[in-house]
C-alpha cells in the first residue's frame, strides 16, 4: 500500500477512507447528472467486459471445484491448477460437476436452480460423508454487527489515494451501468443511471462508516439475483435483512455447505455472463465491433476489472475516432451520371444534368480530425472526373456540426477551388448547420445563394454573372483597382471563372471592410484579404502593389487588368494544375493574335 501496511489498523482506515471518498464522488456525479459518462461504454465493450468477468469467475473458482489451493490473479490460478493437476480431489470434482449440471440443466424449473444445487450438494455431502474424502466445507461465518468508526484523513493520505479513488469511481460507474443495462435489456426495462449513481454513492458512504469495502453493481451477484427471480428494490432489502439475521443468529447454518458447491454456482454465473451467441453475431455483421469486444474480454481477464475496463473504453473511443476520421462518403453525381441512391433521394425530379457538375456526400460532421480527409477525398473525386469540373455540390445531409479548424480549412478550399475555376455549393444544409455557417462567416464568403436546403435546388442553380458584370457591380473607380488572377482569362473569353480577384487601394479596402457581410481572411502566409461571395479584395498580389500593377496594366472593355506578362510569370511561379492549363490558354491566345 502507499500509505499503510496490510493488516494494520492504519490500512483498515485507508480502505475506509477510500470507500468514503468514492461514495462522495459518486453521489456528486449522480446529483450533477454525470451519469452520461457511462455512455462511453458501447455494447461491444459491455459484452466483452461481462464475458471477461465471466472468464475470470470461471478460472478463479476452478481450483475450489477441483479441491486445489490457489491464490493471486488469473495467471496465478492457471499456473497453480497446472502445477497441482495430480492432486485433484475426485470427490470434490464429482460434487462440483453434480451442482454444475443441476444449475445449468434445470434453469427453467419453478424453484431457482441455484437453491436446488445447494440442497443437492448438502444432501450428497451427508449421504457420502464427503468430509472424510477431503472435501472442504464453508464452515461457520463470523457473527455480530460491524463497529461504527468514522475514517480519519490527512493531506498526505488524500494526495496518495486520490488517483486510485478516481479510477475506482470510474470503474464502479461503468461496471454498475453495464450490469444494469445488460439485465434491463433482457427484460425490456429502463435504467436511471443518475439515480443509480447517487444510490451507489450513498451505499459507499454508509459502508465506509463501518470500515466496509467499495460497493458496486456486481455482475455475478446481479446475475444471481436475476436468476432467482428478483425484480424490485425490495429484493435487496430482503437480502440485507437475511444476511444480517444469519450474521447475528445463524453463523453455523452454512457449516455443512461444501465450498465446491458454492464455487460451482459462482462458476455458472460466470458462464452465463458470456454471451456466445451475441459474440458470434457480432463477428458475422461487423468484425471491428467483435475485435473491440475481444479487447475488452482479454483486457479484463489479463489486467483485471479496473485496467481492463479502461483499455476497453480506450479501444472503443479509438474505433469511434477512426470512424469519424474516415467516415463513409460517396460521389452522387459526376460526368452527368447520377448514382442510384441520389436518384432515389431526388424522387425522380431530375432535369438535365451537366457534365461539369460534381455532387459529393460526406457521412460525418466536420472536425479537426477528419477535415483533411474530407478535402483529400473531394479533390480525388474532382481529379477522377472525365470532364472538367466547374461546379461542386457538397451534400451536407450527414453534417450537423463543424469546428473552427474545419471552417478555416473550408475557407481555404473554397479559395483554392475558386482559383481553379470551380464553384462550391452546399445542399441539405440543416438549420443548425446554417446557423454555424452564419456565425463562422462561411455564408458571407460563399454566398447565401450557394447554400440550399435540397439537392434538387442546388442542381438547378442559375449561372452566375460574368467577371465583367461582377466587377461593374462593385462600382469602384477605375484608378483604384486592377483585376488579377483567373478573372482576367474570363474577361479575355478564354475560360469561365467563379472568383474575381482585385488589387485595390487602401481606401477601397477599408470602405468594403466596414460593409456588412464582407469578411477579412488571413491566408496561410499571413496575408489578409477581404472576401464576400465570389469577390476577393487585396492590397497586393504576388508581391506587387497597386501602384506597381497600374504601370503596365491593360484595359479590357474599360476595366484595368494585370499585364499578360505579369500574369504569365505568376502562373509559372504557382505552377498548379489550373495554372499550367491557364498558361497553355494564354500561349494559344498569343499565337492566334499573331
Secondary structure, 3 states (H helix, E strand, C coil): CCCCCCCCHHHHHHHHHHHHHHHHHHHHHHHCCCHHHHHHCCHHHHHHHHHHHHHHHHHHHHHHHHCCCCCCCHHHHHHHHHHCHHHCCHHHHHHHHHHHHHHHHCCCCCCCHHHHHHHHHHHHHHHHCHHHHCCCECCCCCCCCCCCCCCCCCHHHHHHHHHHHHHHHHHHHHHHHHHHHHHHHHCCCCCCHHHHHHHHHHHHHHHHHCCCCCCCCCHHHHHHHHHCCCCCCHHHHHHHHHHHHHHHHCCCCCCCCEHHHHHHHHHHHHHHCCCHHHHHHHHHHCHHHHHHHHHHHHHHHHHHHHHHHHHHHHHHHHHHHHHHHCCCEEEEEECCEECHHHHHHHCCCCCCCCCCEEEEEECCCECCCCHHHHHHHHHHHHHCCCCCCCEEEEECCCCCCECHHHHHHHHHHHHHHHHCCCEEEEECCCHHHHHHHHHHCHHHHHCHHHECCCHHHHHCCCCCCCHHHHHHHHCCCHHHEEEECHHHHHHCCCCCCCCEEEEECHHHHHHHHCCCCCEEEECCCCCEEEEECCEEEECEECCEEHHHHHHCCEEECCEEECCHHHHHHHHHHHCCHHHHHHHHHHHHHHHHHC
